[in-house]
């Protein structure tokens, strides 16, 4: 199974991005309104400058208090972003996310972002794949 299949299963391919000048408060509102865990920080909607997650915001509030919510995302975002391509193996990406302890990854085609996946997206597809394999094996055993 490839990341391409994971993206297709998600349906909507639009990635929610924010500009580098957005405030942490603005991003918190976007995350809440869209029921998502992270956004890509991008100057143009295609290039990846960083990722900001709800955990990043909560950690910063825990360190500095709510006054940090007026700060730009560039102060808190992860700027060294691990990316993948649509052709990459979903299992390898799941292992990479698990070992790197991060949950979101932009999917790139050259220098342009074409999607955004979460560990949940990959796990969901893997569970569906395992369920189909189980049914096929049971069918073979039972002679169907």
N, C-alpha and C positions, 0 to 999 in steps of 0.2 A: 504494500500500500504506500502510495506517495502522498506528499503534502498537497499535490494537485487534487487528489480525491478528497482530502480533508476540506479543502476550500470549497469544492463543489457541494459537499454535504451541508456546508453552512448556508448555502444559498446566496444571500446578499454579499457582494464583494466589496462594498464601500467600507473604507477604513476611516474611523473618526480620528482626525488629527487636530492639533492645536498649534498655534504659532508660538515661536520661542518667547514672545513678549507676553503671553497669557499669564494671568496670576494663578496661584495655587487655588484660590477660592473659585475662580472661573472653571478650572479643571474639575474641582470637586463637584460643582453643579452639573457639569457635562457627564461625569461618571455616574452620578446619581440619576439624572434624567434618562440616561441610556441603559442603565442597569449593566454597566460594564466595569471591569476591574483595572483597565489601563488605557492610556491613549498614546499615540505616537506624536512626538513633537517634530514638526516639519515646517520649513519655511514655505513650501510650495505644494504640499499634499502628496508628493512623490519621494523626495529625498528624506532620509531619516537622520534627524539631528539627535534624537534621544527618545526615551520612553519614560513615562511617569505613571506610576501605579497608585492605587488608593493606599497601599501600604507605605509608599514613600511619603505621602502626605501625612498620614497618621504618625509615622516616626518623627517627622519634622515638627509636628504640633507637640508631640511628647517631649522633644528636646527643647523647643523654644517657646512653646505656647502659641495661642491663636494669632499672634501678631505676624507670624510668618506667612499667613494666608494672602497677604498683599504682595509677597515676593514673586518674581517671574519664575516660570517653570525651570528655566535654565539653571537656577540656583540649586535645584533638588533632583532634577531628572538624572537618569542613568544615561551617560553620553557614550559609553563604550557598549554598543548594542550588538548582540549576536543575532545574525540573520540566517535565513535558509532560502532555498529555491523551491519552486513547485515540483521539481524532479527529485528532491531529496526523499529518503525513506522516512516515513512517519515514525517507525520504531526507533531509528537512530536519533531523530529529533526529540522524541519523548525521553530517551536516555540522556541526551545532552541537556534538556531542560531540567530533568531531575537532578543530575549530578551538579549542574551549575546553580541550582536552587533559584530558578526564575520561571515565571509562568506564562510569559507572552513573548512572541517572536514575530517580527516582520518577515514577510515573504517577498523576496526581491527578484526582479528580472533585470539584470545589469545594475544600473544605479537607481532604478525606479521601484518603488514599493507597489506590489500588485495584490497584497493581502496581508492579513494579520491573524495569527492563530494563537490559541491558548492551549495550555496543557489539557484543559477540559475537552477541547475540540478533538485533540488527538486521542485521548483516552476513550471518548465516546465512540469514535470510529473503530478503534481497536476492539472494543467490547462487541460492537456489531459484527465485526469480522470474525471474532472468536465464536460468537453465537451461530453464525452461518456455517463455520467449519464443524462445529459440534453437531448441528442438524444434518450436515452432509455425511459425517461419520456414522451417526446413528442410523441414517437411511441405508448406508452401505452394509452395516452390521445386520440390520433387519431385512435386508434384501429388497429394498425399495428402489 
